Amino acid sequence: MKEHITVFGSLNYDLLVKQQRMPKIGETFIGEELVEMCGGKGANQAAQSGKLKMKTI
């Protein structure tokens, strides 16, 4: 029997806003760039297991 890893966890769609500095308390701040990517604990664990050449389901 071939071993594999089963991942239980979340898969999220992350929206990240890039900016030059952190806004001050109460400050309205316009970001410079919007980055969209997959994330979540389950997705991150599955991706890293795949990089280790483990069969991941």
Secondary structure by P-SEA (a helix, b strand, c coil): cbbbbbbbbbbbbbbbbbccccccccccccccbbbbbbbcaaaaaaaaaaaaccccc
